[in-house]
Amino acid sequence: MTQTSLNSPAPLRVAIAGLGAIGRQLATKLAAGVVPGVKLTAVSARDHAKAQAFVDTLAHPVQVLSIEQLEPQADLVIECAPAALLGDIVAPFLRQQKQAIVLSVGAILFRPELIDLARETGGTIHVPTGALIGLDTMLAAAEGNIHSVRMTTRKPPKGLEGAPHLVENRISIEGLTEPLKVFEGNARDAARGFPANLNVVVALALAGVGPERTLLEIYADPTVTRNTHTITVDSDSARFTMTIENIPSENPKTGRIVAQSVIALLRKMRSTFRVGT
């Protein structure tokens, strides 16, 4: 055995739960080996036949399994599924002291037992930066005193279609010709009302002052073509304002940069030289 092989860590085996727009992007990149030391071993999706047809296009063979079958096949699971499935996907990995990357960040607020489980077992939950900007700065500011956090989100109306808050309050966003404010409140209420849209504000809240003190306005805006988030923070160490305009993925509810954020996180996890907080 060579010295190189003695020192080389075992590949990180990764499973993907959910093959929507983000899951497919991640599977394609990981199967192609874009992150050294990371191997895609399995995927799970509601439609197994459709998933198998997709997997057959990947650069190397990958198993198509049920959610319950994923844990033995991987060291880390990437959750890209509907928020209601978060516990079923993540808990088996945490029980075995393994890792999970969670994209349905908003659901974490309503499943605190998963955080408790990770603490008890030594498993790890990773929340990637996703479609957000300035998360490193927020984490640093939170080491001091943050006075206020406000966020304004503007999305093309199509990106907000079907959100529970709109349905429950009978808010119509069809045929808009000018921006319409459809929500004003805190991050916890936003996560409940827009579970497929506002994971960014929950990540911001978890990094900073919490979901109750992180305030948000949401606009259905026919004048924008990108999912736009503007964040204003006032703290004892810095005052800063940040704006990001994300190009939507195939799914208008999520940005293309989300999948790239997960790839960047995996690359950082495997690197011996890491930049950023």
C-alpha positions, 0 to 999 in steps of 0.5 A, spaced: 500 500 500 502 506 498 503 512 502 498 516 498 493 511 499 494 510 507 493 517 508 487 518 503 480 518 507 475 514 505 470 517 500 464 520 503 458 516 501 452 521 499 445 519 498 440 524 495 432 524 497 428 527 492 429 528 485 426 535 483 430 540 480 435 541 485 436 533 487 437 532 479 442 537 479 446 535 485 445 527 482 448 529 475 454 533 478 456 528 484 455 522 479 460 526 475 465 526 480 465 534 481 467 534 488 473 529 489 472 524 495 465 524 494 461 519 491 453 518 490 451 512 492 443 512 492 437 516 490 430 516 493 424 519 489 416 518 489 416 515 482 421 510 482 420 508 475 422 515 473 427 516 478 431 509 475 430 512 468 434 519 470 439 515 474 440 511 467 443 517 464 448 519 470 456 518 469 456 511 474 451 507 477 447 509 483 441 505 486 434 507 486 431 506 493 426 507 498 427 513 503 427 507 509 433 504 505 438 510 504 441 510 511 445 503 510 448 506 503 451 512 505 454 517 510 450 523 509 444 524 506 442 531 502 434 532 503 431 535 497 424 533 498 417 536 500 418 539 507 413 533 510 418 528 509 424 531 513 424 527 519 423 520 515 429 522 511 434 525 516 432 521 523 435 515 521 442 518 519 442 522 525 441 516 529 447 512 526 451 518 528 451 520 520 450 527 517 444 530 513 444 536 509 437 540 509 434 544 504 427 544 507 430 549 512 423 552 514 421 545 517 426 545 522 423 550 526 417 545 527 421 539 528 426 541 534 426 534 536 431 533 530 436 538 533 435 534 539 436 528 536 443 530 533 445 533 540 444 526 543 447 522 538 453 526 535 450 526 528 450 533 524 445 537 521 448 542 515 444 548 513 447 550 506 447 558 505 443 556 499 440 562 496 442 567 501 447 572 501 452 574 507 450 568 512 458 568 514 457 576 516 450 574 520 454 569 524 459 573 526 455 579 528 451 574 532 457 573 536 455 580 539 449 584 539 444 584 533 439 590 534 434 588 528 434 584 522 429 585 516 428 582 509 424 584 503 423 578 498 420 579 491 419 573 487 415 573 480 408 571 481 409 564 478 414 562 484 409 563 489 403 560 486 400 555 491 403 557 497 399 556 503 398 563 506 396 565 499 390 559 499 388 560 506 387 568 505 384 567 498 390 572 496 390 572 488 396 573 484 394 572 477 394 577 472 398 582 476 401 588 473 404 591 479 408 589 485 403 586 491 405 585 498 402 578 500 406 577 507 409 581 513 411 578 519 416 574 522 420 568 519 416 563 523 410 565 520 413 565 513 416 558 514 409 556 515 405 560 510 411 559 504 414 552 506 417 551 499 419 559 498 422 562 504 428 557 506 432 563 506 429 567 511 429 561 516 437 560 515 438 567 516 434 567 522 437 561 525 444 564 524 442 571 527 437 573 532 432 567 531 425 566 527 421 571 532 425 577 531 427 576 524 422 580 520 420 579 513 416 582 507 414 578 501 412 581 494 409 578 488 412 582 483 411 581 476 416 586 474 422 582 476 424 575 473 429 573 479 428 571 486 430 577 489 432 578 497 434 584 500 437 584 508 438 589 512 442 588 519 443 593 525 448 590 530 453 593 535 459 590 530 456 592 523 450 595 520 450 592 513 445 591 507 445 586 502 441 584 496 441 578 491 438 576 485 437 569 484 436 566 477 430 561 478 431 553 477 427 549 473 422 549 479 421 557 479 420 556 487 427 555 488 434 558 485 439 555 481 444 557 486 441 552 491 444 546 488 451 550 487 451 552 494 450 544 496 456 542 492 460 548 495 459 545 502 461 538 500 467 541 497 469 545 503 467 539 508 472 535 504 478 540 503 484 541 508 484 549 506 477 552 508 475 559 506 469 563 510 466 562 517 
